[in-house]
Amino acid sequence: MTIIYDPFATVPFSAFSPEVILATGNCPAEIAENYLRHAAIDLAERAQVITRILRVDFQACVSDYLITPPACERIVAIQRVCFDDSCNDNVATPHEPCRLPCACSHSAVWFEPPDIINVTPAPASDHDGGLWVKVSVAPLRDACDVDRLFYERYHEAVVHGALARLFAIKKAEWYDPQLAALHTTNFDDKVTGAGMDRLTGNTRGPFRMKHRRIV
């Protein structure tokens, strides 16, 4: 079985660390990167803004398909599944179709966490790229790199999340509960905004289109 992911760029967590080290005064780089990783994971799990598109080859008489995420990532949820020219949204459920109305085009699909897609009935023949799946992902706990989208679009959120945790460490020299609370609020606001980005497709309000006037 072949699984194809679209390519994506990454950046190391060290790219975020200068701001964290400067804000705390003397936080060691490895500690800063660890808490930046926790913040990125939290953001990815809560807002589900980091997505991957994968294509899986159908195999005759096979119902269960293992969808392995890219290296250093894990699947958080399934956002969309397409097959047989039909699509299902919000299929991140461990229940079989008989328990939930998730059938389409005389077929059904459901997600068995952490990484199995079940298609019923099983395909009658092989079909290259027959299954199209959009998944939201998060970095692994030991990841060294992260999707570049975190750095380009959600940089402030990741930094706020790391500082919120670092300033809350009571035994640390930089302990400051007021700053911890401030960065927690800022992080939560950024996560909410990121979630809205996903729901609205990074669009705010309607667009007005005008025909070009030709004189």
BELCORTA-V307144 format. One record per residue. N is the residue number from 1. RES is the residue in one letter. PHI is phi in radians with two decimals (* if undefined). BURIAL is I if it has 24 or more other ideal C-beta (glycine too) atoms within 12 Angstrom, else O. D_FIRST is the distance of its C-alpha to the first C-alpha in whole Angstrom. Layout:
n=N res=RES phi=PHI burial=BURIAL d_first=D_FIRST
n=N res=RES phi=PHI burial=BURIAL d_first=D_FIRST
This chain:
n=1 res=M phi=* burial=I d_first=0
n=2 res=T phi=-1.82 burial=O d_first=4
n=3 res=I phi=-2.07 burial=I d_first=7
n=4 res=I phi=-2.03 burial=O d_first=10
n=5 res=Y phi=-1.92 burial=I d_first=13
n=6 res=D phi=-1.20 burial=O d_first=17
n=7 res=P phi=-1.17 burial=O d_first=19
n=8 res=F phi=-2.61 burial=I d_first=22
n=9 res=A phi=-1.57 burial=O d_first=25
n=10 res=T phi=-2.27 burial=I d_first=26
n=11 res=V phi=-2.34 burial=I d_first=30
n=12 res=P phi=-1.33 burial=O d_first=31
n=13 res=F phi=-1.13 burial=I d_first=33
n=14 res=S phi=-1.11 burial=O d_first=36
n=15 res=A phi=-1.18 burial=I d_first=36
n=16 res=F phi=-1.58 burial=I d_first=37
n=17 res=S phi=-1.16 burial=I d_first=40
n=18 res=P phi=-0.95 burial=O d_first=43
n=19 res=E phi=-1.15 burial=O d_first=44
n=20 res=V phi=-1.20 burial=I d_first=43
n=21 res=I phi=-1.11 burial=I d_first=45
n=22 res=L phi=-1.14 burial=O d_first=48
n=23 res=A phi=-1.19 burial=I d_first=48
n=24 res=T phi=-1.51 burial=I d_first=48
n=25 res=G phi=1.75 burial=O d_first=51
n=26 res=N phi=-2.62 burial=O d_first=49
n=27 res=C phi=-1.22 burial=I d_first=46
n=28 res=P phi=-1.02 burial=O d_first=44
n=29 res=A phi=-1.03 burial=O d_first=41
n=30 res=E phi=-1.17 burial=O d_first=39
n=31 res=I phi=-1.25 burial=I d_first=40
n=32 res=A phi=-1.03 burial=I d_first=40
n=33 res=E phi=-1.14 burial=I d_first=36
n=34 res=N phi=-1.11 burial=I d_first=35
n=35 res=Y phi=-1.32 burial=I d_first=37
n=36 res=L phi=-1.13 burial=I d_first=35
n=37 res=R phi=-1.10 burial=I d_first=32
n=38 res=H phi=-1.05 burial=I d_first=33
n=39 res=A phi=-1.14 burial=I d_first=34
n=40 res=A phi=-1.12 burial=I d_first=31
n=41 res=I phi=-1.11 burial=I d_first=29
n=42 res=D phi=-1.04 burial=I d_first=32
n=43 res=L phi=-1.07 burial=I d_first=32
n=44 res=A phi=-1.13 burial=I d_first=28
n=45 res=E phi=-1.25 burial=I d_first=28
n=46 res=R phi=-1.40 burial=I d_first=31
n=47 res=A phi=-1.67 burial=I d_first=31
n=48 res=Q phi=0.93 burial=I d_first=27
n=49 res=V phi=-1.60 burial=I d_first=27
n=50 res=I phi=-1.69 burial=I d_first=25
n=51 res=T phi=-2.15 burial=I d_first=21
n=52 res=R phi=-2.28 burial=I d_first=18
n=53 res=I phi=-1.84 burial=I d_first=16
n=54 res=L phi=-2.19 burial=I d_first=12
n=55 res=R phi=-2.14 burial=I d_first=10
n=56 res=V phi=-2.08 burial=I d_first=7
n=57 res=D phi=-1.36 burial=O d_first=6
n=58 res=F phi=-1.22 burial=I d_first=8
n=59 res=Q phi=-2.16 burial=O d_first=8
n=60 res=A phi=-1.01 burial=O d_first=11
n=61 res=C phi=1.17 burial=O d_first=13
n=62 res=V phi=-1.93 burial=I d_first=11
n=63 res=S phi=-1.74 burial=I d_first=12
n=64 res=D phi=-1.69 burial=O d_first=11
n=65 res=Y phi=-2.20 burial=I d_first=8
n=66 res=L phi=-1.40 burial=O d_first=9
n=67 res=I phi=-1.88 burial=I d_first=10
n=68 res=T phi=-1.45 burial=I d_first=11
n=69 res=P phi=-1.27 burial=I d_first=14
n=70 res=P phi=-1.05 burial=I d_first=15
n=71 res=A phi=-1.00 burial=O d_first=18
n=72 res=C phi=1.21 burial=I d_first=21
n=73 res=E phi=-2.36 burial=I d_first=20
n=74 res=R phi=-2.38 burial=I d_first=19
n=75 res=I phi=-1.39 burial=I d_first=19
n=76 res=V phi=-1.63 burial=I d_first=22
n=77 res=A phi=-2.82 burial=I d_first=21
n=78 res=I phi=-1.70 burial=I d_first=19
n=79 res=Q phi=-1.67 burial=I d_first=22
n=80 res=R phi=-2.77 burial=I d_first=20
n=81 res=V phi=-2.31 burial=I d_first=17
n=82 res=C phi=-2.24 burial=I d_first=17
n=83 res=F phi=-2.85 burial=I d_first=16
n=84 res=D phi=0.92 burial=I d_first=18
n=85 res=D phi=1.10 burial=O d_first=20
n=86 res=S phi=-2.28 burial=O d_first=21
n=87 res=C phi=-2.30 burial=O d_first=21
n=88 res=N phi=-2.10 burial=I d_first=22
n=89 res=D phi=-1.90 burial=O d_first=24
n=90 res=N phi=0.96 burial=O d_first=24
n=91 res=V phi=-1.76 burial=I d_first=22
n=92 res=A phi=-1.34 burial=I d_first=22
n=93 res=T phi=-2.45 burial=I d_first=23
n=94 res=P phi=-1.46 burial=O d_first=23
n=95 res=H phi=-1.51 burial=O d_first=24
n=96 res=E phi=-1.32 burial=O d_first=23
n=97 res=P phi=-0.98 burial=I d_first=24
n=98 res=C phi=-1.15 burial=O d_first=27
n=99 res=R phi=-1.73 burial=O d_first=29
n=100 res=L phi=-2.41 burial=O d_first=28
n=101 res=P phi=-1.38 burial=O d_first=28
n=102 res=C phi=-2.11 burial=I d_first=25
n=103 res=A phi=-1.58 burial=O d_first=24
n=104 res=C phi=-2.61 burial=O d_first=24
n=105 res=S phi=0.94 burial=O d_first=24
n=106 res=H phi=1.12 burial=O d_first=24
n=107 res=S phi=-2.27 burial=I d_first=21
n=108 res=A phi=-2.49 burial=I d_first=20
n=109 res=V phi=-2.50 burial=I d_first=18
n=110 res=W phi=-2.62 burial=I d_first=19
n=111 res=F phi=-1.82 burial=I d_first=18
n=112 res=E phi=-1.95 burial=I d_first=18
n=113 res=P phi=-0.98 burial=O d_first=19
n=114 res=P phi=-1.68 burial=O d_first=18
n=115 res=D phi=-2.72 burial=I d_first=14
n=116 res=I phi=-2.10 burial=I d_first=13
n=117 res=I phi=-1.88 burial=I d_first=13
n=118 res=N phi=-1.92 burial=I d_first=14
n=119 res=V phi=-2.04 burial=I d_first=15
n=120 res=T phi=-2.29 burial=I d_first=18
n=121 res=P phi=-1.27 burial=O d_first=18
n=122 res=A phi=-1.11 burial=O d_first=15
n=123 res=P phi=-0.99 burial=I d_first=14
n=124 res=A phi=-1.41 burial=O d_first=16
n=125 res=S phi=-2.61 burial=O d_first=13
n=126 res=D phi=-1.17 burial=O d_first=10
n=127 res=H phi=-2.64 burial=I d_first=11
n=128 res=D phi=-1.10 burial=O d_first=9
n=129 res=G phi=1.16 burial=O d_first=10
n=130 res=G phi=-1.24 burial=I d_first=11
n=131 res=L phi=-2.06 burial=I d_first=11
n=132 res=W phi=-2.05 burial=I d_first=14
n=133 res=V phi=-2.27 burial=I d_first=15
n=134 res=K phi=-1.87 burial=I d_first=18
n=135 res=V phi=-2.09 burial=I d_first=18
n=136 res=S phi=-1.67 burial=I d_first=21
n=137 res=V phi=-2.26 burial=I d_first=21
n=138 res=A phi=-2.42 burial=I d_first=24
n=139 res=P phi=-1.13 burial=I d_first=24
n=140 res=L phi=-1.27 burial=O d_first=24
n=141 res=R phi=-1.13 burial=O d_first=28
n=142 res=D phi=-1.97 burial=O d_first=27
n=143 res=A phi=-1.15 burial=I d_first=26
n=144 res=C phi=-1.73 burial=O d_first=28
n=145 res=D phi=-2.11 burial=I d_first=27
n=146 res=V phi=-2.48 burial=I d_first=27
n=147 res=D phi=-0.90 burial=I d_first=26
n=148 res=R phi=-1.07 burial=O d_first=29
n=149 res=L phi=-1.03 burial=I d_first=29
n=150 res=F phi=-1.01 burial=I d_first=31
n=151 res=Y phi=-1.33 burial=I d_first=33
n=152 res=E phi=-1.35 burial=O d_first=34
n=153 res=R phi=-1.93 burial=O d_first=34
n=154 res=Y phi=-2.09 burial=I d_first=35
n=155 res=H phi=-1.00 burial=I d_first=36
n=156 res=E phi=-1.09 burial=I d_first=40
n=157 res=A phi=-1.07 burial=I d_first=38
n=158 res=V phi=-1.12 burial=I d_first=36
n=159 res=V phi=-1.14 burial=I d_first=39
n=160 res=H phi=-1.04 burial=I d_first=41
n=161 res=G phi=-1.10 burial=I d_first=39
n=162 res=A phi=-1.17 burial=I d_first=39
n=163 res=L phi=-1.16 burial=I d_first=43
n=164 res=A phi=-1.04 burial=I d_first=43
n=165 res=R phi=-1.33 burial=I d_first=42
n=166 res=L phi=-1.15 burial=I d_first=44
n=167 res=F phi=-1.22 burial=I d_first=47
n=168 res=A phi=-1.60 burial=I d_first=47
n=169 res=I phi=-1.38 burial=O d_first=47
n=170 res=K phi=-1.13 burial=O d_first=50
n=171 res=K phi=-1.52 burial=O d_first=51
n=172 res=A phi=-1.45 burial=O d_first=50
n=173 res=E phi=-1.12 burial=O d_first=52
n=174 res=W phi=-1.65 burial=I d_first=51
n=175 res=Y phi=-0.93 burial=O d_first=51
n=176 res=D phi=-2.72 burial=O d_first=52
n=177 res=P phi=-1.08 burial=O d_first=51
n=178 res=Q phi=-1.19 burial=O d_first=53
n=179 res=L phi=-1.17 burial=I d_first=50
n=180 res=A phi=-1.06 burial=I d_first=47
n=181 res=A phi=-1.13 burial=O d_first=48
n=182 res=L phi=-1.09 burial=O d_first=49
n=183 res=H phi=-1.22 burial=I d_first=45
n=184 res=T phi=-1.11 burial=I d_first=44
n=185 res=T phi=-1.08 burial=O d_first=45
n=186 res=N phi=-1.10 burial=I d_first=44
n=187 res=F phi=-1.13 burial=I d_first=40
n=188 res=D phi=-1.05 burial=O d_first=40
n=189 res=D phi=-1.11 burial=O d_first=41
n=190 res=K phi=-1.15 burial=I d_first=39
n=191 res=V phi=-1.13 burial=I d_first=36
n=192 res=T phi=-1.05 burial=O d_first=38
n=193 res=G phi=-1.10 burial=I d_first=38
n=194 res=A phi=-1.14 burial=I d_first=34
n=195 res=G phi=-1.09 burial=O d_first=33
n=196 res=M phi=-1.15 burial=O d_first=35
n=197 res=D phi=-0.99 burial=I d_first=34
n=198 res=R phi=-1.16 burial=I d_first=30
n=199 res=L phi=-1.22 burial=O d_first=32
n=200 res=T phi=-1.78 burial=O d_first=34
n=201 res=G phi=1.14 burial=O d_first=32
n=202 res=N phi=1.06 burial=O d_first=34
n=203 res=T phi=-2.10 burial=O d_first=37
n=204 res=R phi=-2.14 burial=O d_first=40
n=205 res=G phi=1.43 burial=O d_first=42
n=206 res=P phi=-1.35 burial=O d_first=42
n=207 res=F phi=-1.75 burial=O d_first=43
n=208 res=R phi=-1.94 burial=O d_first=45
n=209 res=M phi=-1.88 burial=O d_first=45
n=210 res=K phi=-2.13 burial=O d_first=48
n=211 res=H phi=-1.22 burial=O d_first=48
n=212 res=R phi=-1.22 burial=O d_first=50
n=213 res=R phi=-1.49 burial=O d_first=53
n=214 res=I phi=-1.88 burial=O d_first=54
n=215 res=V phi=-1.78 burial=O d_first=58
